[in-house]
Amino acid sequence: MARINLLPWRAERRAVRKREFLVMLGMAGAAGVAAFIGAMTWMSARIENQIDRNNYMQAQIKEVEKKLDEIKELDKTRDKLLRRKQVIEQLQASRSQMVHMFDELVHTIPEGVRLTSLKQVGEVLTLEGVAQSNASVATYMRNVEASPWLGHPDLRKTEIKKSNSEKRMPYDFSMDVKLRKQSAEEEGADGAKPAAAGTPAAPPAQGAKQP
């Protein structure tokens, strides 16, 4: 019987399969390396794109901060202008108010009362003077209360002088009066009204003695 040796064929087949396996392994490795390189390239592109976007956002933020600083400076300038405008308006209002105030001081002071000093702090007017009696002071307070420009009087003191240097007016008094604010329409209406009835005008001699 003839015998056939199949060992060389099997060895050759194993060698072919080994070569095919190594080729496939090499191809898989090459594909993996290519995929890794592609992924790294894609990630690098995404990172660079994000860095560019971040740089753009930072530049825009700086521009916005500059504009905010400009807006703050404009707000400060606006506040300064508004404060100046308010001061000018107050000066214009107080100019008219001072005229009416002195006019009312002349018209409201009764006989037997003489002012020795007056001081204004804001909207509060402090009046000090001498009087013949407490009744004269009460009359003066009623006249002040009825004035459209002088407000409610708050009597601080009324007392007999310690010295008898002036016997005709032995009483010292002091009162606070809060000035009234009026609109332009009310001011014009009050300027057209005559003096209140029953409010005696101060004689010229007393007006001359007032400081």
Backbone as a printed PyTorch tensor [residue, N CA C, xyz], in Angstrom:
tensor([[[  0.8550,  -1.1910,   0.0000],
         [  0.0000,   0.0000,   0.0000],
         [  0.8920,   1.2430,   0.0000]],

        [[  0.4490,   2.2270,  -0.7770],
         [  1.2490,   3.4590,  -0.8820],
         [  0.8870,   4.4190,   0.2720]],

        [[  1.8140,   5.0790,   0.8120],
         [  1.6070,   6.0350,   1.9010],
         [  1.9070,   7.4600,   1.4170]],

        [[  0.9940,   8.4150,   1.7840],
         [  1.1590,   9.8190,   1.3720],
         [  1.4540,  10.6360,   2.6250]],

        [[  2.5230,  11.3770,   2.5790],
         [  2.8940,  12.2330,   3.7120],
         [  2.2600,  13.6240,   3.5270]],

        [[  1.3050,  14.0010,   4.4060],
         [  0.5920,  15.2770,   4.3190],
         [  1.1960,  16.3610,   5.2290]],

        [[  2.2530,  16.0340,   5.9300],
         [  2.8310,  17.0010,   6.8690],
         [  3.3350,  18.2590,   6.1830]],

        [[  4.0420,  18.1990,   5.0720],
         [  4.5050,  19.4530,   4.4460],
         [  3.3480,  20.3480,   4.0260]],

        [[  2.3000,  19.7660,   3.5290],
         [  1.1380,  20.5970,   3.1060],
         [  0.4890,  21.2950,   4.2860]],

        [[  0.3680,  20.5610,   5.3870],
         [ -0.2350,  21.1570,   6.5840],
         [  0.6550,  22.2660,   7.1500]],

        [[  1.9390,  22.0430,   7.1360],
         [  2.8550,  23.0680,   7.6270],
         [  2.7990,  24.3170,   6.7490]],

        [[  2.7280,  24.0120,   5.4240],
         [  2.6340,  25.1580,   4.5050],
         [  1.3280,  25.9110,   4.6990]],

        [[  0.2290,  25.1970,   4.9590],
         [ -1.0680,  25.8450,   5.1900],
         [ -1.0420,  26.6740,   6.4700]],

        [[ -0.4020,  26.1030,   7.5100],
         [ -0.2860,  26.8720,   8.7610],
         [  0.5350,  28.1340,   8.5430]],

        [[  1.5710,  28.0210,   7.7560],
         [  2.4020,  29.1940,   7.4790],
         [  1.6160,  30.2520,   6.7220]],

        [[  0.7660,  29.8160,   5.7640],
         [ -0.0580,  30.7660,   5.0060],
         [ -1.0460,  31.4570,   5.9390]],

        [[ -1.6740,  30.6610,   6.7570],
         [ -2.6460,  31.2510,   7.7010],
         [ -1.9590,  32.2190,   8.6670]],

        [[ -0.7360,  31.8500,   9.0690],
         [  0.0030,  32.7410,   9.9780],
         [  0.3150,  34.0550,   9.2920]],

        [[  0.7300,  33.9480,   7.9810],
         [  1.0150,  35.1720,   7.2520],
         [ -0.2510,  36.0130,   7.0810]],

        [[ -1.3750,  35.3390,   6.7830],
         [ -2.6270,  36.0720,   6.6400],
         [ -3.0280,  36.7440,   7.9640]],

        [[ -2.8110,  36.0160,   9.0260],
         [ -3.1430,  36.6040,  10.3470],
         [ -2.2810,  37.8160,  10.6410]],

        [[ -0.9730,  37.6520,  10.3450],
         [ -0.0900,  38.7940,  10.5840],
         [ -0.4600,  39.9790,   9.6920]],

        [[ -0.8460,  39.7080,   8.4350],
         [ -1.2560,  40.7960,   7.5370],
         [ -2.5050,  41.4770,   8.0720]],

        [[ -3.4830,  40.6780,   8.4640],
         [ -4.7170,  41.2420,   9.0110],
         [ -4.4380,  42.0340,  10.2930]],

        [[ -3.5380,  41.4520,  11.1290],
         [ -3.1790,  42.1640,  12.3590],
         [ -2.4970,  43.4820,  12.0380]],

        [[ -1.6140,  43.4560,  11.0290],
         [ -0.9590,  44.6940,  10.6340],
         [ -1.9440,  45.7080,  10.0840]],

        [[ -2.8950,  45.2230,   9.2640],
         [ -3.9080,  46.1180,   8.7140],
         [ -4.7840,  46.7110,   9.8210]],

        [[ -5.1460,  45.8330,  10.8140],
         [ -5.9560,  46.3310,  11.9320],
         [ -5.1700,  47.3650,  12.7320]],

        [[ -3.8560,  47.0450,  12.9320],
         [ -3.0390,  48.0240,  13.6530],
         [ -2.9300,  49.3350,  12.9030]],

        [[ -2.7200,  49.2180,  11.5670],
         [ -2.6240,  50.4320,  10.7550],
         [ -3.9360,  51.2060,  10.7770]],

        [[ -5.0640,  50.4490,  10.7110],
         [ -6.3590,  51.1160,  10.7880],
         [ -6.5470,  51.7920,  12.1390]],

        [[ -6.1280,  51.1080,  13.2190],
         [ -6.2370,  51.7160,  14.5540],
         [ -5.3850,  52.9720,  14.6620]],

        [[ -4.1470,  52.8800,  14.1390],
         [ -3.2780,  54.0630,  14.1810],
         [ -3.8780,  55.2010,  13.3610]],

        [[ -4.4120,  54.8410,  12.1770],
         [ -5.0290,  55.8760,  11.3360],
         [ -6.2380,  56.4930,  12.0310]],

        [[ -7.0530,  55.6220,  12.6770],
         [ -8.2200,  56.1500,  13.4050],
         [ -7.7810,  57.0400,  14.5670]],

        [[ -6.7020,  56.6090,  15.2540],
         [ -6.2060,  57.4160,  16.3760],
         [ -5.6880,  58.7640,  15.8910]],

        [[ -4.9330,  58.7100,  14.7830],
         [ -4.4060,  59.9630,  14.2330],
         [ -5.5510,  60.8610,  13.7640]],

        [[ -6.5490,  60.2390,  13.1140],
         [ -7.6970,  61.0260,  12.6780],
         [ -8.4530,  61.6440,  13.8540]],

        [[ -8.6280,  60.8280,  14.9100],
         [ -9.3220,  61.3560,  16.0970],
         [ -8.5210,  62.4850,  16.7410]],

        [[ -7.2040,  62.2980,  16.8250],
         [ -6.3700,  63.3430,  17.4010],
         [ -6.4230,  64.6060,  16.5510]],

        [[ -6.4040,  64.4210,  15.2240],
         [ -6.4870,  65.5860,  14.3330],
         [ -7.8220,  66.3080,  14.5100]],

        [[ -8.9000,  65.5220,  14.6060],
         [-10.2340,  66.1150,  14.7750],
         [-10.3410,  66.8390,  16.1090]],

        [[ -9.8190,  66.2010,  17.1780],
         [ -9.8390,  66.8280,  18.4890],
         [ -8.9830,  68.0910,  18.5120]],

        [[ -7.8320,  68.0530,  17.8470],
         [ -6.9820,  69.2460,  17.7900],
         [ -7.6920,  70.3790,  17.0650]],

        [[ -8.3960,  70.0130,  15.9700],
         [ -9.1450,  71.0390,  15.2430],
         [-10.2520,  71.6230,  16.1160]],

        [[-10.9580,  70.7360,  16.8510],
         [-12.0110,  71.2270,  17.7430],
         [-11.4400,  72.1180,  18.8450]],

        [[-10.3030,  71.7170,  19.3970],
         [ -9.6700,  72.5090,  20.4590],
         [ -9.2410,  73.8720,  19.9270]],

        [[ -8.6200,  73.8780,  18.7500],
         [ -8.2100,  75.1580,  18.1590],
         [ -9.4200,  76.0400,  17.8650]],

        [[-10.4880,  75.3930,  17.3770],
         [-11.7180,  76.1430,  17.1150],
         [-12.2790,  76.7390,  18.4060]],

        [[-12.2560,  75.9460,  19.4800],
         [-12.7520,  76.4420,  20.7640],
         [-11.8500,  77.5520,  21.3100]],

        [[-10.5420,  77.3950,  21.1100],
         [ -9.6140,  78.4470,  21.5540],
         [ -9.8890,  79.7380,  20.7940]],

        [[-10.1250,  79.6170,  19.4790],
         [-10.4580,  80.8080,  18.6850],
         [-11.7560,  81.4520,  19.1860]],

        [[-12.7450,  80.6170,  19.4950],
         [-14.0080,  81.1500,  20.0060],
         [-13.8040,  81.8260,  21.3610]],

        [[-12.9820,  81.1870,  22.2130],
         [-12.6970,  81.7940,  23.5090],
         [-11.9830,  83.1350,  23.3580]],

        [[-11.0190,  83.1840,  22.4470],
         [-10.3140,  84.4480,  22.2180],
         [-11.2720,  85.5180,  21.7050]],

        [[-12.1830,  85.1100,  20.8190],
         [-13.1740,  86.0580,  20.3050],
         [-14.0860,  86.5550,  21.4310]],

        [[-14.5130,  85.6160,  22.3060],
         [-15.3710,  86.0010,  23.4220],
         [-14.6350,  86.9280,  24.3860]],

        [[-13.3560,  86.6500,  24.6380],
         [-12.5720,  87.5100,  25.5150],
         [-12.4430,  88.9100,  24.9170]],

        [[-12.2210,  88.9730,  23.6010],
         [-12.1330,  90.2880,  22.9520],
         [-13.4590,  91.0300,  23.0490]],

        [[-14.5700,  90.3110,  22.8510],
         [-15.8810,  90.9400,  22.9600],
         [-16.1670,  91.3960,  24.3830]],

        [[-15.7360,  90.5800,  25.3550],
         [-15.9340,  90.9570,  26.7680],
         [-15.1560,  92.2240,  27.0890]],

        [[-13.9410,  92.3340,  26.5710],
         [-13.1580,  93.5490,  26.7990],
         [-13.8380,  94.7610,  26.1690]],

        [[-14.3950,  94.5740,  24.9680],
         [-15.1130,  95.6810,  24.3330],
         [-16.3300,  96.0960,  25.1560]],

        [[-17.0500,  95.0860,  25.6620],
         [-18.2230,  95.3900,  26.4900],
         [-17.8060,  96.0950,  27.7760]],

        [[-16.6990,  95.6590,  28.3780],
         [-16.2130,  96.3150,  29.6010],
         [-15.8340,  97.7650,  29.3240]],

        [[-15.2140,  98.0030,  28.1660],
         [-14.8860,  99.3850,  27.8040],
         [-16.1620, 100.2250,  27.6730]],

        [[-17.1790,  99.6430,  27.0110],
         [-18.4380, 100.3670,  26.8430],
         [-19.1140, 100.6020,  28.1940]],

        [[-19.0110,  99.6010,  29.0960],
         [-19.5860,  99.7820,  30.4330],
         [-18.8800, 100.9070,  31.1840]],

        [[-17.5490, 100.9600,  31.0530],
         [-16.8110, 102.0590,  31.6860],
         [-17.2440, 103.4060,  31.1000]],

        [[-17.4510, 103.4460,  29.7810],
         [-17.9150, 104.6880,  29.1670],
         [-19.3100, 105.0560,  29.6590]],

        [[-20.1610, 104.0280,  29.8120],
         [-21.5220, 104.2870,  30.3180],
         [-21.4650, 104.8060,  31.7450]],

        [[-20.5740, 104.2320,  32.5830],
         [-20.4340, 104.7080,  33.9610],
         [-19.9750, 106.1670,  33.9800]],

        [[-19.0210, 106.5030,  33.1080],
         [-18.5640, 107.8890,  33.0430],
         [-19.6870, 108.8090,  32.5850]],

        [[-20.4790, 108.3330,  31.6140],
         [-21.6180, 109.1380,  31.1620],
         [-22.6490, 109.3090,  32.2700]],

        [[-22.8640, 108.2350,  33.0610],
         [-23.7950, 108.3390,  34.1880],
         [-23.2970, 109.3570,  35.2130]],

        [[-21.9810, 109.3310,  35.4860],
         [-21.4250, 110.3050,  36.4280],
         [-21.6040, 111.7300,  35.8990]],

        [[-21.3190, 111.8980,  34.5910],
         [-21.5070, 113.2250,  33.9980],
         [-22.9700, 113.6520,  34.0600]],

        [[-23.8810, 112.7090,  33.7820],
         [-25.3140, 113.0270,  33.8390],
         [-25.7290, 113.4140,  35.2530]],

        [[-25.2140, 112.6550,  36.2590],
         [-25.5530, 112.9780,  37.6480],
         [-25.0310, 114.3680,  38.0210]],

        [[-23.8210, 114.6970,  37.5670],
         [-23.2910, 116.0280,  37.8540],
         [-24.1540, 117.1150,  37.2130]],

        [[-24.5520, 116.8720,  35.9670],
         [-25.3930, 117.8590,  35.2830],
         [-26.7490, 117.9850,  35.9630]],

        [[-27.3080, 116.8520,  36.4070],
         [-28.5990, 116.9080,  37.1020],
         [-28.4780, 117.6690,  38.4130]],

        [[-27.3670, 117.4190,  39.1380],
         [-27.1610, 118.1530,  40.3980],
         [-27.0170, 119.6460,  40.1330]],

        [[-26.2840, 120.0060,  39.0880],
         [-26.1570, 121.4280,  38.7440],
         [-27.5080, 122.0130,  38.3670]],

        [[-28.2820, 121.2440,  37.6020],
         [-29.6100, 121.7120,  37.2070],
         [-30.4880, 121.9340,  38.4410]],

        [[-30.4250, 120.9890,  39.4050],
         [-31.2180, 121.1410,  40.6200],
         [-30.7710, 122.3640,  41.4220]],

        [[-29.4530, 122.5780,  41.4780],
         [-28.9510, 123.7510,  42.2050],
         [-29.4350, 125.0340,  41.5440]],

        [[-29.3710, 125.0500,  40.1840],
         [-29.8340, 126.2480,  39.4660],
         [-31.3220, 126.4660,  39.7010]],

        [[-32.1050, 125.3750,  39.6620],
         [-33.5430, 125.5110,  39.9000],
         [-33.8210, 125.9860,  41.3270]],

        [[-33.0660, 125.4450,  42.2870],
         [-33.2510, 125.8890,  43.6680],
         [-32.8860, 127.3570,  43.8400]],

        [[-31.8030, 127.7700,  43.1590],
         [-31.4150, 129.1820,  43.2450],
         [-32.4680, 130.0830,  42.6230]],

        [[-33.0140, 129.6530,  41.4770],
         [-34.0550, 130.4540,  40.8460],
         [-35.3060, 130.5170,  41.7170]],

        [[-35.6550, 129.3640,  42.3300],
         [-36.8380, 129.3530,  43.2010],
         [-36.5990, 130.1630,  44.4600]],

        [[-35.3860, 130.0180,  45.0470],
         [-35.1020, 130.7440,  46.2890],
         [-34.9940, 132.2440,  46.0500]],

        [[-34.5940, 132.6390,  44.8240],
         [-34.5170, 134.0730,  44.5410],
         [-35.8970, 134.7150,  44.6660]],

        [[-36.9000, 134.0630,  44.0790],
         [-38.2620, 134.5710,  44.2090],
         [-38.7710, 134.4040,  45.6300]],

        [[-38.3810, 133.2830,  46.2560],
         [-38.8490, 133.0170,  47.6140],
         [-38.3010, 134.0460,  48.5980]],

        [[-37.0610, 134.4580,  48.4270],
         [-36.4690, 135.4240,  49.3410],
         [-37.1930, 136.7640,  49.2490]],

        [[-37.5540, 137.1620,  48.0270],
         [-38.2870, 138.4240,  47.8610],
         [-39.6110, 138.3630,  48.6090]],

        [[-40.3550, 137.2580,  48.4100],
         [-41.6400, 137.1120,  49.0860],
         [-41.4620, 136.9830,  50.6010]],

        [[-40.3830, 136.3140,  51.0130],
         [-40.1660, 136.1300,  52.4370],
         [-39.9620, 137.4690,  53.1460]],

        [[-39.0960, 138.3130,  52.5980],
         [-38.8610, 139.6120,  53.2220],
         [-40.1110, 140.4940,  53.1500]],

        [[-40.8470, 140.3680,  52.0610],
         [-42.0950, 141.1280,  51.9690],
         [-43.0780, 140.6760,  53.0440]],

        [[-43.1620, 139.3540,  53.2620],
         [-44.0710, 138.8440,  54.2910],
         [-43.5890, 139.2100,  55.6910]],

        [[-42.2860, 139.2590,  55.8920],
         [-41.7700, 139.6570,  57.2060],
         [-42.1770, 141.0950,  57.5350]],

        [[-42.1850, 141.9320,  56.5090],
         [-42.5840, 143.3190,  56.7310],
         [-44.0770, 143.4160,  57.0210]],

        [[-44.8880, 142.6460,  56.3060],
         [-46.3350, 142.7730,  56.4150],
         [-46.9180, 142.0280,  57.6170]],

        [[-46.2070, 141.0340,  58.1220],
         [-46.7770, 140.2420,  59.2180],
         [-46.4000, 140.7730,  60.5950]],

        [[-45.3460, 141.5510,  60.6950],
         [-44.9150, 141.9950,  62.0240],
         [-45.8900, 143.0520,  62.5650]],

        [[-46.4430, 142.8510,  63.7520],
         [-47.4390, 143.7950,  64.2840],
         [-46.7870, 144.8980,  65.1230]],

        [[-47.6300, 145.8110,  65.6090],
         [-47.1610, 146.8320,  66.5470],
         [-46.6990, 146.1480,  67.8360]],

        [[-45.6530, 146.6930,  68.4130],
         [-45.1650, 146.1530,  69.6700],
         [-44.1950, 145.0000,  69.5060]],

        [[-43.7380, 144.7190,  68.2850],
         [-42.7760, 143.6390,  68.0230],
         [-41.6900, 144.1760,  67.1080]],

        [[-40.4610, 143.8460,  67.4300],
         [-39.3360, 144.2390,  66.5670],
         [-38.3710, 143.0620,  66.4610]],

        [[-37.9710, 142.7480,  65.2490],
         [-37.0080, 141.6760,  65.0300],
         [-35.5920, 142.1920,  65.2470]],

        [[-34.8020, 141.3790,  65.9030],
         [-33.3920, 141.7260,  66.1210],
         [-32.4440, 140.8850,  65.2780]],

        [[-32.8910, 139.6930,  64.8650],
         [-32.0470, 138.8560,  64.0030],
         [-32.9180, 137.8060,  63.3220]],

        [[-32.4330, 137.3640,  62.1800],
         [-33.0710, 136.2440,  61.4810],
         [-31.9800, 135.4120,  60.8290]],

        [[-32.2180, 134.0990,  60.8160],
         [-31.2340, 133.1600,  60.2680],
         [-31.9780, 132.0480,  59.5520]],

        [[-31.5190, 131.7190,  58.3610],
         [-32.1590, 130.6670,  57.5740],
         [-31.1980, 129.5070,  57.3950]],

        [[-31.6700, 128.3210,  57.7220],
         [-30.9270, 127.0830,  57.4910],
         [-31.8380, 126.1610,  56.6950]],

        [[-31.5680, 126.0260,  55.3980],
         [-32.4340, 125.2220,  54.5570],
         [-33.7940, 125.8810,  54.3980]],

        [[-34.8370, 125.1570,  54.7830],
         [-36.1970, 125.6750,  54.6950],
         [-36.7030, 126.2060,  56.0290]],

        [[-35.8430, 126.2840,  57.0430],
         [-36.2460, 126.7480,  58.3740],
         [-35.6650, 128.1270,  58.6230]],

        [[-36.5370, 129.0510,  59.0090],
         [-36.1560, 130.4360,  59.2920],
         [-36.2990, 130.6630,  60.7920]],

        [[-35.2150, 131.0730,  61.4320],
         [-35.2200, 131.3580,  62.8640],
         [-35.3090, 132.8690,  63.0710]],

        [[-36.3640, 133.2870,  63.7630],
         [-36.6040, 134.7040,  64.0270],
         [-36.4140, 134.9730,  65.5050]],

        [[-35.6690, 136.0200,  65.8210],
         [-35.4710, 136.4660,  67.1940],
         [-35.7830, 137.9560,  67.2650]],

        [[-36.3710, 138.3560,  68.3780],
         [-36.7280, 139.7610,  68.5050],
         [-37.1800, 140.1040,  69.9080]],

        [[-37.7240, 141.3020,  70.0210],
         [-38.2270, 141.7980,  71.3020],
         [-39.6850, 142.2120,  71.1100]],

        [[-40.4420, 142.1820,  72.2090],
         [-41.8740, 142.4870,  72.1330],
         [-42.3160, 143.1910,  73.4080]],

        [[-43.4350, 143.8860,  73.2760],
         [-44.0050, 144.5690,  74.4420],
         [-44.6430, 143.5890,  75.4120]],

        [[-45.2300, 142.5040,  74.8850],
         [-45.9280, 141.5570,  75.7460],
         [-46.0350, 140.2210,  75.0300]],

        [[-46.4850, 139.2240,  75.7850],
         [-46.7270, 137.9190,  75.1770],
         [-47.8660, 137.9790,  74.1720]],

        [[-48.8250, 138.8750,  74.3790],
         [-49.9250, 139.0240,  73.4350],
         [-49.4170, 139.5040,  72.0860]],

        [[-48.4180, 140.3840,  72.0840],
         [-47.8320, 140.8450,  70.8210],
         [-47.1570, 139.6940,  70.0890]],

        [[-46.4820, 138.8250,  70.8420],
         [-45.8460, 137.6490,  70.2350],
         [-46.9080, 136.7190,  69.6530]],

        [[-48.0200, 136.5170,  70.3850],
         [-49.0980, 135.6620,  69.8900],
         [-49.7090, 136.2260,  68.6140]],

        [[-49.8810, 137.5410,  68.5590],
         [-50.4020, 138.1850,  67.3520],
         [-49.4490, 137.9780,  66.1780]],

        [[-48.1680, 138.1050,  66.4450],
         [-47.1780, 137.8950,  65.3910],
         [-47.2250, 136.4580,  64.8740]],

        [[-47.3880, 135.5020,  65.7870],
         [-47.4640, 134.1050,  65.3750],
         [-48.7060, 133.8440,  64.5280]],

        [[-49.8180, 134.4630,  64.8770],
         [-51.0270, 134.2880,  64.0600],
         [-50.8300, 134.8840,  62.6630]],

        [[-50.1990, 136.0370,  62.5800],
         [-49.9290, 136.6460,  61.2750],
         [-49.0270, 135.7630,  60.4230]],

        [[-48.0140, 135.1900,  61.0710],
         [-47.0990, 134.2930,  60.3500],
         [-47.8510, 133.0510,  59.8710]],

        [[-48.7200, 132.5060,  60.7220],
         [-49.4940, 131.3180,  60.3540],
         [-50.3990, 131.5910,  59.1510]],

        [[-50.9240, 132.8180,  59.0640],
         [-51.8370, 133.1650,  57.9680],
         [-51.0960, 133.5210,  56.6800]],

        [[-49.7870, 133.6740,  56.7330],
         [-49.0290, 134.0690,  55.5460],
         [-48.9460, 132.9140,  54.5530]],

        [[-49.0840, 133.1780,  53.2380],
         [-48.9690, 132.1060,  52.2370],
         [-47.5310, 131.6540,  52.0000]],

        [[-46.5450, 132.4250,  52.4630],
         [-45.1500, 132.0850,  52.2450],
         [-44.4440, 131.6270,  53.5070]],

        [[-44.8890, 132.0700,  54.6620],
         [-44.3050, 131.6460,  55.9260],
         [-45.1600, 130.5190,  56.4920]],

        [[-44.5320, 129.5050,  57.0310],
         [-45.2690, 128.3410,  57.4970],
         [-45.6740, 128.4440,  58.9510]],

        [[-45.9160, 127.2750,  59.5470],
         [-46.3590, 127.2170,  60.9420],
         [-45.2150, 127.6170,  61.8720]],

        [[-45.4320, 128.6050,  62.7420],
         [-44.3490, 129.0260,  63.6470],
         [-44.2380, 128.1030,  64.8600]],

        [[-43.0260, 127.8320,  65.2500],
         [-42.7540, 127.0180,  66.4350],
         [-42.0070, 127.9020,  67.4310]],

        [[-42.7040, 128.3220,  68.4750],
         [-42.1260, 129.2400,  69.4580],
         [-41.0890, 128.5040,  70.3010]],

        [[-39.8820, 129.0240,  70.2810],
         [-38.8050, 128.4100,  71.0490],
         [-38.7190, 128.9910,  72.4530]],

        [[-38.9100, 130.3020,  72.5760],
         [-38.8670, 130.9140,  73.9060],
         [-39.5530, 132.2740,  73.8690]],

        [[-40.0590, 132.6630,  74.9970],
         [-40.5150, 134.0290,  75.2400],
         [-40.3290, 134.2900,  76.7300]],

        [[-39.5160, 135.2700,  77.0610],
         [-39.1650, 135.5080,  78.4520],
         [-38.8410, 136.9860,  78.6540]],

        [[-38.9370, 137.3870,  79.9020],
         [-38.6160, 138.7730,  80.2590],
         [-37.1080, 138.9440,  80.2650]],

        [[-36.6720, 140.0740,  79.7280],
         [-35.2380, 140.3570,  79.6990],
         [-34.6770, 140.4530,  81.1160]],

        [[-33.4580, 140.0050,  81.2700],
         [-32.7930, 140.1260,  82.5530],
         [-32.3530, 141.5720,  82.8040]],

        [[-31.9900, 142.2440,  81.7290],
         [-31.6010, 143.6540,  81.8740],
         [-32.7800, 144.5380,  81.5070]],

        [[-32.8750, 145.6750,  82.1360],
         [-33.9580, 146.6310,  81.8770],
         [-33.4840, 147.7560,  80.9660]],

        [[-32.7060, 147.3920,  79.9460],
         [-32.1560, 148.4190,  79.0490],
         [-33.2360, 149.0180,  78.1620]],

        [[-34.2870, 148.2540,  77.8660],
         [-35.3510, 148.7600,  77.0040],
         [-36.6890, 148.4120,  77.6470]],

        [[-37.2740, 149.3830,  78.3580],
         [-38.4990, 149.1110,  79.1100],
         [-39.7210, 149.0310,  78.2170]],

        [[-39.6850, 149.6210,  77.0110],
         [-40.8480, 149.5660,  76.1270],
         [-41.0920, 148.1450,  75.6060]],

        [[-40.0570, 147.4010,  75.4370],
         [-40.1800, 146.0250,  74.9380],
         [-39.3870, 145.1020,  75.8470]],

        [[-39.9790, 144.6840,  76.9470],
         [-39.2250, 143.9280,  77.9500],
         [-39.1170, 142.4340,  77.6580]],

        [[-39.7530, 141.9350,  76.6030],
         [-39.7680, 140.4910,  76.3460],
         [-38.8390, 140.1340,  75.1820]],

        [[-38.0820, 139.0630,  75.3820],
         [-37.3030, 138.4480,  74.3010],
         [-38.0620, 137.2190,  73.7960]],

        [[-38.0570, 137.0100,  72.4920],
         [-38.7030, 135.8090,  71.9440],
         [-37.8750, 135.2610,  70.7950]],

        [[-38.1210, 133.9960,  70.5240],
         [-37.4420, 133.3100,  69.4200],
         [-38.3970, 132.2460,  68.8780]],

        [[-38.4680, 132.1300,  67.5640],
         [-39.3500, 131.1360,  66.9550],
         [-38.7320, 130.6180,  65.6650]],

        [[-39.0990, 129.3770,  65.3210],
         [-38.6950, 128.7580,  64.0570],
         [-39.8910, 128.7340,  63.1210]],

        [[-39.6490, 129.0980,  61.8730],
         [-40.7060, 129.1200,  60.8620],
         [-40.2060, 128.3400,  59.6490]],

        [[-40.9710, 127.3250,  59.2370],
         [-40.6180, 126.5650,  58.0440],
         [-41.2630, 127.2140,  56.8260]],

        [[-40.4190, 127.6100,  55.8750],
         [-40.9210, 128.2970,  54.6890],
         [-41.7490, 127.3560,  53.8250]],

        [[-42.7810, 127.8990,  53.2320],
         [-43.6560, 127.1180,  52.3720],
         [-43.1850, 127.2030,  50.9250]],

        [[-43.2910, 126.0730,  50.2340],
         [-42.9670, 126.0350,  48.8090],
         [-44.2580, 126.1380,  48.0130]],

        [[-44.2190, 126.9440,  46.9620],
         [-45.3910, 127.1280,  46.1250],
         [-45.0180, 126.9570,  44.6690]],

        [[-45.9870, 126.4820,  43.8820],
         [-45.7730, 126.3470,  42.4390],
         [-45.8160, 127.7080,  41.7700]],

        [[-45.4650, 127.7260,  40.4820],
         [-45.4560, 128.9990,  39.7510],
         [-46.8610, 129.5820,  39.6640]],

        [[-47.8950, 128.7040,  39.4880],
         [-49.2630, 129.2060,  39.4110],
         [-49.6980, 129.8220,  40.7340]],

        [[-49.3760, 129.1150,  41.8470],
         [-49.7420, 129.6470,  43.1610],
         [-48.9900, 130.9290,  43.4690]],

        [[-47.7140, 130.9710,  43.0280],
         [-46.9300, 132.1800,  43.2730],
         [-47.5370, 133.3700,  42.5580]],

        [[-47.9810, 133.1640,  41.2910],
         [-48.5980, 134.2590,  40.5580],
         [-49.9120, 134.6650,  41.1780]],

        [[-50.6880, 133.6840,  41.6620],
         [-51.9670, 134.0060,  42.2880],
         [-51.7540, 134.7630,  43.5890]],

        [[-50.7560, 134.3270,  44.3780],
         [-50.4810, 135.0200,  45.6380],
         [-49.9380, 136.4150,  45.4030]],

        [[-49.1630, 136.5670,  44.3080],
         [-48.6470, 137.9100,  44.0210],
         [-49.7440, 138.8600,  43.6400]],

        [[-50.8530, 138.3340,  43.0980],
         [-51.9570, 139.2060,  42.6990],
         [-52.9120, 139.4980,  43.8350]],

        [[-52.8230, 138.6780,  44.9320],
         [-53.7410, 138.8840,  46.0480],
         [-53.2950, 140.0640,  46.8940]],

        [[-54.2190, 140.8230,  47.4680],
         [-53.8350, 141.8890,  48.3970],
         [-53.4320, 141.2960,  49.7180]],

        [[-52.9050, 142.1340,  50.5890],
         [-52.4810, 141.6810,  51.9130],
         [-53.6840, 141.1990,  52.6820]],

        [[-53.4720, 140.1640,  53.5440],
         [-54.5710, 139.5700,  54.3060],
         [-55.1710, 140.6020,  55.2390]],

        [[-56.5130, 140.5420,  55.3480],
         [-57.2030, 141.5040,  56.2080],
         [-56.8420, 141.2570,  57.6640]],

        [[-56.6720, 142.3050,  58.3910],
         [-56.3400, 142.1880,  59.8100],
         [-54.8720, 142.0320,  60.0720]],

        [[-54.0220, 142.0510,  59.0130],
         [-52.5820, 141.9250,  59.1910],
         [-51.9640, 143.2940,  59.1200]],

        [[-51.5780, 143.8630,  60.2210],
         [-51.0490, 145.2240,  60.2070],
         [-49.6730, 145.2740,  59.6150]],

        [[-49.4220, 146.3240,  58.8670],
         [-48.0850, 146.5070,  58.3000],
         [-47.1870, 147.1750,  59.3100]],

        [[-45.9090, 146.8560,  59.2460],
         [-44.9530, 147.4340,  60.1820],
         [-44.7230, 148.8880,  59.8400]],

        [[-44.6260, 149.7690,  60.8220],
         [-44.3350, 151.1770,  60.5490],
         [-42.9270, 151.3410,  60.0360]],

        [[-42.6690, 152.3840,  59.2640],
         [-41.3370, 152.5710,  58.6860],
         [-40.2660, 152.6430,  59.7320]],

        [[-40.5700, 153.2230,  60.9110],
         [-39.5420, 153.3750,  61.9430],
         [-39.0860, 152.0050,  62.4280]],

        [[-40.0340, 151.0910,  62.6370],
         [-39.6350, 149.7700,  63.0930],
         [-38.8570, 149.0290,  62.0190]],

        [[-39.2650, 149.1640,  60.7860],
         [-38.5390, 148.4930,  59.7000],
         [-37.1140, 148.9820,  59.6140]],

        [[-36.9030, 150.2370,  59.9170],
         [-35.5410, 150.7730,  59.8290],
         [-34.6640, 150.2230,  60.9260]],

        [[-35.2800, 149.8480,  62.0790],
         [-34.4720, 149.3380,  63.1740],
         [-34.0690, 147.8970,  62.9810]],

        [[-34.7470, 147.1880,  62.0940],
         [-34.4350, 145.7830,  61.9340],
         [-33.0920, 145.6210,  61.2580]],

        [[-32.2640, 144.6500,  61.6850],
         [-30.9750, 144.4420,  61.0400],
         [-31.1450, 143.8060,  59.6960]]])
